[in-house]
Structure formats: structure tokens, C-alpha cells
Amino acid sequence: MSDDFSMPPAVDPRLLEILVCPVTKGPLTWDREAGELVSSGAKLAYPIRDGVPIMLPDEARKL
């Protein structure tokens, strides 16, 4: 039996190399615990849903 909580899968490092923040065009870091891509420059965290990064500023969480 498995519990309902599981850690999000890791983000492919190659994906992190090509994705940039749509606001600042700066690099993103992967926050595994939150399941988000973080832009420290824009102070935004972009969610990953069903393995797909949602790179819309309106969908991002403010840090």
C-alpha cells in the first residue's frame, strides 16, 4: 500500500538549462519539496502540474 503523499519527480537538468523565467529571462531553480521552479529575480515560484511546468506569471506564487 502507498500513502497519498509522494514527492514530485525530479526535473530533468536539461530542462532547467533551457527554461528561463518569463518575467526576468533569468535562470530558475528546482524546489523539490514544493514542486516548483523558482525565479529568485522575479520572486516567483512556477508550479509543475502533471510533470508540466506552468510558466505563466499569473499562475506563479509570489515569494
mmCIF file of the N, C-alpha and C atoms, coordinates in Angstrom:
data_MODEL
# 
_entry.id   MODEL 
# 
loop_
_atom_site.group_PDB 
_atom_site.id 
_atom_site.type_symbol 
_atom_site.label_atom_id 
_atom_site.label_alt_id 
_atom_site.label_comp_id 
_atom_site.label_asym_id 
_atom_site.label_entity_id 
_atom_site.label_seq_id 
_atom_site.pdbx_PDB_ins_code 
_atom_site.Cartn_x 
_atom_site.Cartn_y 
_atom_site.Cartn_z 
_atom_site.occupancy 
_atom_site.B_iso_or_equiv 
_atom_site.pdbx_formal_charge 
_atom_site.auth_seq_id 
_atom_site.auth_comp_id 
_atom_site.auth_asym_id 
_atom_site.auth_atom_id 
_atom_site.pdbx_PDB_model_num 
ATOM 1   N N  . MET A 1 1  ? 0.820  -1.173 0.000   1.00 0.00 ? 1  MET A N  1 
ATOM 2   C CA . MET A 1 1  ? 0.000  0.000  0.000   1.00 0.00 ? 1  MET A CA 1 
ATOM 3   C C  . MET A 1 1  ? 0.870  1.245  0.000   1.00 0.00 ? 1  MET A C  1 
ATOM 4   N N  . SER A 1 2  ? 0.417  2.262  -0.726  1.00 0.00 ? 2  SER A N  1 
ATOM 5   C CA . SER A 1 2  ? 1.168  3.506  -0.727  1.00 0.00 ? 2  SER A CA 1 
ATOM 6   C C  . SER A 1 2  ? 0.311  4.607  -0.131  1.00 0.00 ? 2  SER A C  1 
ATOM 7   N N  . ASP A 1 3  ? 0.973  5.606  0.454   1.00 0.00 ? 3  ASP A N  1 
ATOM 8   C CA . ASP A 1 3  ? 0.205  6.712  1.000   1.00 0.00 ? 3  ASP A CA 1 
ATOM 9   C C  . ASP A 1 3  ? -0.100 7.720  -0.108  1.00 0.00 ? 3  ASP A C  1 
ATOM 10  N N  . ASP A 1 4  ? -0.985 8.661  0.184   1.00 0.00 ? 4  ASP A N  1 
ATOM 11  C CA . ASP A 1 4  ? -1.414 9.630  -0.819  1.00 0.00 ? 4  ASP A CA 1 
ATOM 12  C C  . ASP A 1 4  ? -0.348 10.668 -1.115  1.00 0.00 ? 4  ASP A C  1 
ATOM 13  N N  . PHE A 1 5  ? 0.601  10.864 -0.185  1.00 0.00 ? 5  PHE A N  1 
ATOM 14  C CA . PHE A 1 5  ? 1.632  11.875 -0.382  1.00 0.00 ? 5  PHE A CA 1 
ATOM 15  C C  . PHE A 1 5  ? 2.860  11.239 -1.011  1.00 0.00 ? 5  PHE A C  1 
ATOM 16  N N  . SER A 1 6  ? 3.314  11.863 -2.072  1.00 0.00 ? 6  SER A N  1 
ATOM 17  C CA . SER A 1 6  ? 4.586  11.425 -2.657  1.00 0.00 ? 6  SER A CA 1 
ATOM 18  C C  . SER A 1 6  ? 5.318  12.662 -3.154  1.00 0.00 ? 6  SER A C  1 
ATOM 19  N N  . MET A 1 7  ? 6.637  12.586 -3.123  1.00 0.00 ? 7  MET A N  1 
ATOM 20  C CA . MET A 1 7  ? 7.451  13.707 -3.568  1.00 0.00 ? 7  MET A CA 1 
ATOM 21  C C  . MET A 1 7  ? 7.304  13.851 -5.078  1.00 0.00 ? 7  MET A C  1 
ATOM 22  N N  . PRO A 1 8  ? 7.279  15.082 -5.579  1.00 0.00 ? 8  PRO A N  1 
ATOM 23  C CA . PRO A 1 8  ? 7.242  15.272 -7.024  1.00 0.00 ? 8  PRO A CA 1 
ATOM 24  C C  . PRO A 1 8  ? 8.494  14.692 -7.653  1.00 0.00 ? 8  PRO A C  1 
ATOM 25  N N  . PRO A 1 9  ? 8.379  14.213 -8.877  1.00 0.00 ? 9  PRO A N  1 
ATOM 26  C CA . PRO A 1 9  ? 9.578  13.683 -9.530  1.00 0.00 ? 9  PRO A CA 1 
ATOM 27  C C  . PRO A 1 9  ? 10.580 14.799 -9.792  1.00 0.00 ? 9  PRO A C  1 
ATOM 28  N N  . ALA A 1 10 ? 11.811 14.396 -9.978  1.00 0.00 ? 10 ALA A N  1 
ATOM 29  C CA . ALA A 1 10 ? 12.866 15.376 -10.247 1.00 0.00 ? 10 ALA A CA 1 
ATOM 30  C C  . ALA A 1 10 ? 12.667 16.001 -11.617 1.00 0.00 ? 10 ALA A C  1 
ATOM 31  N N  . VAL A 1 11 ? 13.107 17.225 -11.757 1.00 0.00 ? 11 VAL A N  1 
ATOM 32  C CA . VAL A 1 11 ? 13.068 17.913 -13.042 1.00 0.00 ? 11 VAL A CA 1 
ATOM 33  C C  . VAL A 1 11 ? 14.343 17.562 -13.799 1.00 0.00 ? 11 VAL A C  1 
ATOM 34  N N  . ASP A 1 12 ? 14.189 17.261 -15.056 1.00 0.00 ? 12 ASP A N  1 
ATOM 35  C CA . ASP A 1 12 ? 15.329 16.927 -15.902 1.00 0.00 ? 12 ASP A CA 1 
ATOM 36  C C  . ASP A 1 12 ? 16.287 18.125 -15.933 1.00 0.00 ? 12 ASP A C  1 
ATOM 37  N N  . PRO A 1 13 ? 17.551 17.924 -15.591 1.00 0.00 ? 13 PRO A N  1 
ATOM 38  C CA . PRO A 1 13 ? 18.516 19.029 -15.591 1.00 0.00 ? 13 PRO A CA 1 
ATOM 39  C C  . PRO A 1 13 ? 18.620 19.735 -16.950 1.00 0.00 ? 13 PRO A C  1 
ATOM 40  N N  . ARG A 1 14 ? 18.406 18.999 -18.028 1.00 0.00 ? 14 ARG A N  1 
ATOM 41  C CA . ARG A 1 14 ? 18.446 19.624 -19.360 1.00 0.00 ? 14 ARG A CA 1 
ATOM 42  C C  . ARG A 1 14 ? 17.311 20.625 -19.522 1.00 0.00 ? 14 ARG A C  1 
ATOM 43  N N  . LEU A 1 15 ? 16.163 20.336 -18.898 1.00 0.00 ? 15 LEU A N  1 
ATOM 44  C CA . LEU A 1 15 ? 15.033 21.254 -18.950 1.00 0.00 ? 15 LEU A CA 1 
ATOM 45  C C  . LEU A 1 15 ? 15.370 22.544 -18.203 1.00 0.00 ? 15 LEU A C  1 
ATOM 46  N N  . LEU A 1 16 ? 16.026 22.411 -17.053 1.00 0.00 ? 16 LEU A N  1 
ATOM 47  C CA . LEU A 1 16 ? 16.424 23.602 -16.300 1.00 0.00 ? 16 LEU A CA 1 
ATOM 48  C C  . LEU A 1 16 ? 17.424 24.461 -17.063 1.00 0.00 ? 16 LEU A C  1 
ATOM 49  N N  . GLU A 1 17 ? 18.205 23.838 -17.927 1.00 0.00 ? 17 GLU A N  1 
ATOM 50  C CA . GLU A 1 17 ? 19.178 24.591 -18.721 1.00 0.00 ? 17 GLU A CA 1 
ATOM 51  C C  . GLU A 1 17 ? 18.506 25.473 -19.762 1.00 0.00 ? 17 GLU A C  1 
ATOM 52  N N  . ILE A 1 18 ? 17.344 25.073 -20.270 1.00 0.00 ? 18 ILE A N  1 
ATOM 53  C CA . ILE A 1 18 ? 16.711 25.836 -21.345 1.00 0.00 ? 18 ILE A CA 1 
ATOM 54  C C  . ILE A 1 18 ? 15.561 26.716 -20.865 1.00 0.00 ? 18 ILE A C  1 
ATOM 55  N N  . LEU A 1 19 ? 14.928 26.357 -19.750 1.00 0.00 ? 19 LEU A N  1 
ATOM 56  C CA . LEU A 1 19 ? 13.830 27.179 -19.239 1.00 0.00 ? 19 LEU A CA 1 
ATOM 57  C C  . LEU A 1 19 ? 14.370 28.415 -18.536 1.00 0.00 ? 19 LEU A C  1 
ATOM 58  N N  . VAL A 1 20 ? 13.699 29.533 -18.743 1.00 0.00 ? 20 VAL A N  1 
ATOM 59  C CA . VAL A 1 20 ? 14.041 30.770 -18.047 1.00 0.00 ? 20 VAL A CA 1 
ATOM 60  C C  . VAL A 1 20 ? 12.749 31.387 -17.531 1.00 0.00 ? 20 VAL A C  1 
ATOM 61  N N  . CYS A 1 21 ? 12.884 32.265 -16.581 1.00 0.00 ? 21 CYS A N  1 
ATOM 62  C CA . CYS A 1 21 ? 11.741 32.991 -16.049 1.00 0.00 ? 21 CYS A CA 1 
ATOM 63  C C  . CYS A 1 21 ? 11.163 33.867 -17.161 1.00 0.00 ? 21 CYS A C  1 
ATOM 64  N N  . PRO A 1 22 ? 9.853  33.797 -17.416 1.00 0.00 ? 22 PRO A N  1 
ATOM 65  C CA . PRO A 1 22 ? 9.277  34.633 -18.465 1.00 0.00 ? 22 PRO A CA 1 
ATOM 66  C C  . PRO A 1 22 ? 9.274  36.125 -18.112 1.00 0.00 ? 22 PRO A C  1 
ATOM 67  N N  . VAL A 1 23 ? 9.442  36.460 -16.848 1.00 0.00 ? 23 VAL A N  1 
ATOM 68  C CA . VAL A 1 23 ? 9.443  37.862 -16.424 1.00 0.00 ? 23 VAL A CA 1 
ATOM 69  C C  . VAL A 1 23 ? 10.842 38.462 -16.549 1.00 0.00 ? 23 VAL A C  1 
ATOM 70  N N  . THR A 1 24 ? 11.838 37.784 -15.969 1.00 0.00 ? 24 THR A N  1 
ATOM 71  C CA . THR A 1 24 ? 13.199 38.339 -15.928 1.00 0.00 ? 24 THR A CA 1 
ATOM 72  C C  . THR A 1 24 ? 14.129 37.765 -16.992 1.00 0.00 ? 24 THR A C  1 
ATOM 73  N N  . LYS A 1 25 ? 13.730 36.655 -17.591 1.00 0.00 ? 25 LYS A N  1 
ATOM 74  C CA . LYS A 1 25 ? 14.580 35.898 -18.540 1.00 0.00 ? 25 LYS A CA 1 
ATOM 75  C C  . LYS A 1 25 ? 15.807 35.329 -17.840 1.00 0.00 ? 25 LYS A C  1 
ATOM 76  N N  . GLY A 1 26 ? 15.741 35.255 -16.514 1.00 0.00 ? 26 GLY A N  1 
ATOM 77  C CA . GLY A 1 26 ? 16.834 34.713 -15.717 1.00 0.00 ? 26 GLY A CA 1 
ATOM 78  C C  . GLY A 1 26 ? 16.652 33.233 -15.434 1.00 0.00 ? 26 GLY A C  1 
ATOM 79  N N  . PRO A 1 27 ? 17.646 32.610 -14.799 1.00 0.00 ? 27 PRO A N  1 
ATOM 80  C CA . PRO A 1 27 ? 17.607 31.176 -14.519 1.00 0.00 ? 27 PRO A CA 1 
ATOM 81  C C  . PRO A 1 27 ? 16.574 30.822 -13.453 1.00 0.00 ? 27 PRO A C  1 
ATOM 82  N N  . LEU A 1 28 ? 16.194 29.545 -13.466 1.00 0.00 ? 28 LEU A N  1 
ATOM 83  C CA . LEU A 1 28 ? 15.255 29.002 -12.491 1.00 0.00 ? 28 LEU A CA 1 
ATOM 84  C C  . LEU A 1 28 ? 15.950 27.920 -11.681 1.00 0.00 ? 28 LEU A C  1 
ATOM 85  N N  . THR A 1 29 ? 15.513 27.750 -10.445 1.00 0.00 ? 29 THR A N  1 
ATOM 86  C CA . THR A 1 29 ? 15.991 26.642 -9.623  1.00 0.00 ? 29 THR A CA 1 
ATOM 87  C C  . THR A 1 29 ? 14.807 25.760 -9.276  1.00 0.00 ? 29 THR A C  1 
ATOM 88  N N  . TRP A 1 30 ? 15.085 24.487 -9.018  1.00 0.00 ? 30 TRP A N  1 
ATOM 89  C CA . TRP A 1 30 ? 14.062 23.492 -8.731  1.00 0.00 ? 30 TRP A CA 1 
ATOM 90  C C  . TRP A 1 30 ? 13.920 23.332 -7.229  1.00 0.00 ? 30 TRP A C  1 
ATOM 91  N N  . ASP A 1 31 ? 12.708 23.568 -6.729  1.00 0.00 ? 31 ASP A N  1 
ATOM 92  C CA . ASP A 1 31 ? 12.390 23.321 -5.320  1.00 0.00 ? 31 ASP A CA 1 
ATOM 93  C C  . ASP A 1 31 ? 11.605 22.016 -5.269  1.00 0.00 ? 31 ASP A C  1 
ATOM 94  N N  . ARG A 1 32 ? 12.299 20.932 -4.961  1.00 0.00 ? 32 ARG A N  1 
ATOM 95  C CA . ARG A 1 32 ? 11.688 19.599 -4.998  1.00 0.00 ? 32 ARG A CA 1 
ATOM 96  C C  . ARG A 1 32 ? 10.548 19.468 -3.990  1.00 0.00 ? 32 ARG A C  1 
ATOM 97  N N  . GLU A 1 33 ? 10.751 19.969 -2.776  1.00 0.00 ? 33 GLU A N  1 
ATOM 98  C CA . GLU A 1 33 ? 9.726  19.831 -1.739  1.00 0.00 ? 33 GLU A CA 1 
ATOM 99  C C  . GLU A 1 33 ? 8.419  20.513 -2.126  1.00 0.00 ? 33 GLU A C  1 
ATOM 100 N N  . ALA A 1 34 ? 8.513  21.695 -2.739  1.00 0.00 ? 34 ALA A N  1 
ATOM 101 C CA . ALA A 1 34 ? 7.313  22.443 -3.126  1.00 0.00 ? 34 ALA A CA 1 
ATOM 102 C C  . ALA A 1 34 ? 6.817  22.050 -4.520  1.00 0.00 ? 34 ALA A C  1 
ATOM 103 N N  . GLY A 1 35 ? 7.677  21.388 -5.305  1.00 0.00 ? 35 GLY A N  1 
ATOM 104 C CA . GLY A 1 35 ? 7.296  21.024 -6.664  1.00 0.00 ? 35 GLY A CA 1 
ATOM 105 C C  . GLY A 1 35 ? 7.156  22.241 -7.559  1.00 0.00 ? 35 GLY A C  1 
ATOM 106 N N  . GLU A 1 36 ? 8.103  23.166 -7.421  1.00 0.00 ? 36 GLU A N  1 
ATOM 107 C CA . GLU A 1 36 ? 8.030  24.429 -8.151  1.00 0.00 ? 36 GLU A CA 1 
ATOM 108 C C  . GLU A 1 36 ? 9.379  24.793 -8.761  1.00 0.00 ? 36 GLU A C  1 
ATOM 109 N N  . LEU A 1 37 ? 9.323  25.603 -9.805  1.00 0.00 ? 37 LEU A N  1 
ATOM 110 C CA . LEU A 1 37 ? 10.507 26.220 -10.367 1.00 0.00 ? 37 LEU A CA 1 
ATOM 111 C C  . LEU A 1 37 ? 10.542 27.648 -9.840  1.00 0.00 ? 37 LEU A C  1 
ATOM 112 N N  . VAL A 1 38 ? 11.660 28.026 -9.241  1.00 0.00 ? 38 VAL A N  1 
ATOM 113 C CA . VAL A 1 38 ? 11.749 29.303 -8.544  1.00 0.00 ? 38 VAL A CA 1 
ATOM 114 C C  . VAL A 1 38 ? 12.631 30.283 -9.308  1.00 0.00 ? 38 VAL A C  1 
ATOM 115 N N  . SER A 1 39 ? 12.093 31.488 -9.463  1.00 0.00 ? 39 SER A N  1 
ATOM 116 C CA . SER A 1 39 ? 12.857 32.605 -10.032 1.00 0.00 ? 39 SER A CA 1 
ATOM 117 C C  . SER A 1 39 ? 13.158 33.560 -8.890  1.00 0.00 ? 39 SER A C  1 
ATOM 118 N N  . SER A 1 40 ? 14.412 33.576 -8.446  1.00 0.00 ? 40 SER A N  1 
ATOM 119 C CA . SER A 1 40 ? 14.766 34.475 -7.340  1.00 0.00 ? 40 SER A CA 1 
ATOM 120 C C  . SER A 1 40 ? 14.730 35.932 -7.795  1.00 0.00 ? 40 SER A C  1 
ATOM 121 N N  . GLY A 1 41 ? 15.013 36.186 -9.065  1.00 0.00 ? 41 GLY A N  1 
ATOM 122 C CA . GLY A 1 41 ? 14.991 37.546 -9.583  1.00 0.00 ? 41 GLY A CA 1 
ATOM 123 C C  . GLY A 1 41 ? 13.597 38.152 -9.583  1.00 0.00 ? 41 GLY A C  1 
ATOM 124 N N  . ALA A 1 42 ? 12.600 37.364 -9.977  1.00 0.00 ? 42 ALA A N  1 
ATOM 125 C CA . ALA A 1 42 ? 11.217 37.847 -10.035 1.00 0.00 ? 42 ALA A CA 1 
ATOM 126 C C  . ALA A 1 42 ? 10.474 37.594 -8.726  1.00 0.00 ? 42 ALA A C  1 
ATOM 127 N N  . LYS A 1 43 ? 11.104 36.815 -7.837  1.00 0.00 ? 43 LYS A N  1 
ATOM 128 C CA . LYS A 1 43 ? 10.466 36.412 -6.577  1.00 0.00 ? 43 LYS A CA 1 
ATOM 129 C C  . LYS A 1 43 ? 9.127  35.718 -6.842  1.00 0.00 ? 43 LYS A C  1 
ATOM 130 N N  . LEU A 1 44 ? 9.189  34.751 -7.802  1.00 0.00 ? 44 LEU A N  1 
ATOM 131 C CA . LEU A 1 44 ? 8.023  33.964 -8.176  1.00 0.00 ? 44 LEU A CA 1 
ATOM 132 C C  . LEU A 1 44 ? 8.385  32.490 -8.188  1.00 0.00 ? 44 LEU A C  1 
ATOM 133 N N  . ALA A 1 45 ? 7.387  31.652 -7.894  1.00 0.00 ? 45 ALA A N  1 
ATOM 134 C CA . ALA A 1 45 ? 7.554  30.206 -7.959  1.00 0.00 ? 45 ALA A CA 1 
ATOM 135 C C  . ALA A 1 45 ? 6.503  29.656 -8.922  1.00 0.00 ? 45 ALA A C  1 
ATOM 136 N N  . TYR A 1 46 ? 6.974  29.034 -9.991  1.00 0.00 ? 46 TYR A N  1 
ATOM 137 C CA . TYR A 1 46 ? 6.090  28.492 -11.014 1.00 0.00 ? 46 TYR A CA 1 
ATOM 138 C C  . TYR A 1 46 ? 5.769  27.032 -10.693 1.00 0.00 ? 46 TYR A C  1 
ATOM 139 N N  . PRO A 1 47 ? 4.488  26.672 -10.688 1.00 0.00 ? 47 PRO A N  1 
ATOM 140 C CA . PRO A 1 47 ? 4.121  25.298 -10.342 1.00 0.00 ? 47 PRO A CA 1 
ATOM 141 C C  . PRO A 1 47 ? 4.431  24.314 -11.466 1.00 0.00 ? 47 PRO A C  1 
ATOM 142 N N  . ILE A 1 48 ? 4.533  23.062 -11.086 1.00 0.00 ? 48 ILE A N  1 
ATOM 143 C CA . ILE A 1 48 ? 4.651  21.981 -12.055 1.00 0.00 ? 48 ILE A CA 1 
ATOM 144 C C  . ILE A 1 48 ? 3.450  21.084 -11.816 1.00 0.00 ? 48 ILE A C  1 
ATOM 145 N N  . ARG A 1 49 ? 2.620  20.944 -12.829 1.00 0.00 ? 49 ARG A N  1 
ATOM 146 C CA . ARG A 1 49 ? 1.400  20.135 -12.714 1.00 0.00 ? 49 ARG A CA 1 
ATOM 147 C C  . ARG A 1 49 ? 1.469  18.977 -13.701 1.00 0.00 ? 49 ARG A C  1 
ATOM 148 N N  . ASP A 1 50 ? 1.324  17.779 -13.180 1.00 0.00 ? 50 ASP A N  1 
ATOM 149 C CA . ASP A 1 50 ? 1.378  16.569 -14.005 1.00 0.00 ? 50 ASP A CA 1 
ATOM 150 C C  . ASP A 1 50 ? 2.641  16.523 -14.853 1.00 0.00 ? 50 ASP A C  1 
ATOM 151 N N  . GLY A 1 51 ? 3.758  17.003 -14.266 1.00 0.00 ? 51 GLY A N  1 
ATOM 152 C CA . GLY A 1 51 ? 5.045  16.969 -14.948 1.00 0.00 ? 51 GLY A CA 1 
ATOM 153 C C  . GLY A 1 51 ? 5.275  18.097 -15.931 1.00 0.00 ? 51 GLY A C  1 
ATOM 154 N N  . VAL A 1 52 ? 4.328  19.035 -16.019 1.00 0.00 ? 52 VAL A N  1 
ATOM 155 C CA . VAL A 1 52 ? 4.438  20.142 -16.976 1.00 0.00 ? 52 VAL A CA 1 
ATOM 156 C C  . VAL A 1 52 ? 4.648  21.455 -16.231 1.00 0.00 ? 52 VAL A C  1 
ATOM 157 N N  . PRO A 1 53 ? 5.746  22.156 -16.503 1.00 0.00 ? 53 PRO A N  1 
ATOM 158 C CA . PRO A 1 53 ? 5.954  23.466 -15.873 1.00 0.00 ? 53 PRO A CA 1 
ATOM 159 C C  . PRO A 1 53 ? 4.927  24.472 -16.399 1.00 0.00 ? 53 PRO A C  1 
ATOM 160 N N  . ILE A 1 54 ? 4.271  25.157 -15.494 1.00 0.00 ? 54 ILE A N  1 
ATOM 161 C CA . ILE A 1 54 ? 3.297  26.190 -15.856 1.00 0.00 ? 54 ILE A CA 1 
ATOM 162 C C  . ILE A 1 54 ? 4.020  27.528 -15.753 1.00 0.00 ? 54 ILE A C  1 
ATOM 163 N N  . MET A 1 55 ? 4.492  28.018 -16.884 1.00 0.00 ? 55 MET A N  1 
ATOM 164 C CA . MET A 1 55 ? 5.361  29.193 -16.917 1.00 0.00 ? 55 MET A CA 1 
ATOM 165 C C  . MET A 1 55 ? 4.584  30.478 -17.192 1.00 0.00 ? 55 MET A C  1 
ATOM 166 N N  . LEU A 1 56 ? 3.449  30.632 -16.543 1.00 0.00 ? 56 LEU A N  1 
ATOM 167 C CA . LEU A 1 56 ? 2.623  31.829 -16.681 1.00 0.00 ? 56 LEU A CA 1 
ATOM 168 C C  . LEU A 1 56 ? 2.725  32.658 -15.412 1.00 0.00 ? 56 LEU A C  1 
ATOM 169 N N  . PRO A 1 57 ? 3.121  33.921 -15.516 1.00 0.00 ? 57 PRO A N  1 
ATOM 170 C CA . PRO A 1 57 ? 3.248  34.761 -14.318 1.00 0.00 ? 57 PRO A CA 1 
ATOM 171 C C  . PRO A 1 57 ? 1.966  34.814 -13.488 1.00 0.00 ? 57 PRO A C  1 
ATOM 172 N N  . ASP A 1 58 ? 0.810  34.752 -14.131 1.00 0.00 ? 58 ASP A N  1 
ATOM 173 C CA . ASP A 1 58 ? -0.461 34.780 -13.402 1.00 0.00 ? 58 ASP A CA 1 
ATOM 174 C C  . ASP A 1 58 ? -0.688 33.520 -12.577 1.00 0.00 ? 58 ASP A C  1 
ATOM 175 N N  . GLU A 1 59 ? -0.045 32.423 -12.950 1.00 0.00 ? 59 GLU A N  1 
ATOM 176 C CA . GLU A 1 59 ? -0.186 31.163 -12.232 1.00 0.00 ? 59 GLU A CA 1 
ATOM 177 C C  . GLU A 1 59 ? 0.887  30.984 -11.154 1.00 0.00 ? 59 GLU A C  1 
ATOM 178 N N  . ALA A 1 60 ? 1.894  31.851 -11.176 1.00 0.00 ? 60 ALA A N  1 
ATOM 179 C CA . ALA A 1 60 ? 3.020  31.727 -10.238 1.00 0.00 ? 60 ALA A CA 1 
ATOM 180 C C  . ALA A 1 60 ? 2.637  32.221 -8.848  1.00 0.00 ? 60 ALA A C  1 
ATOM 181 N N  . ARG A 1 61 ? 3.300  31.628 -7.858  1.00 0.00 ? 61 ARG A N  1 
ATOM 182 C CA . ARG A 1 61 ? 3.120  32.041 -6.464  1.00 0.00 ? 61 ARG A CA 1 
ATOM 183 C C  . ARG A 1 61 ? 4.193  33.079 -6.134  1.00 0.00 ? 61 ARG A C  1 
ATOM 184 N N  . LYS A 1 62 ? 3.768  34.171 -5.490  1.00 0.00 ? 62 LYS A N  1 
ATOM 185 C CA . LYS A 1 62 ? 4.734  35.208 -5.087  1.00 0.00 ? 62 LYS A CA 1 
ATOM 186 C C  . LYS A 1 62 ? 5.509  34.736 -3.861  1.00 0.00 ? 62 LYS A C  1 
ATOM 187 N N  . LEU A 1 63 ? 6.811  34.999 -3.877  1.00 0.00 ? 63 LEU A N  1 
ATOM 188 C CA . LEU A 1 63 ? 7.670  34.616 -2.741  1.00 0.00 ? 63 LEU A CA 1 
ATOM 189 C C  . LEU A 1 63 ? 7.862  35.795 -1.816  1.00 0.00 ? 63 LEU A C  1 
# 
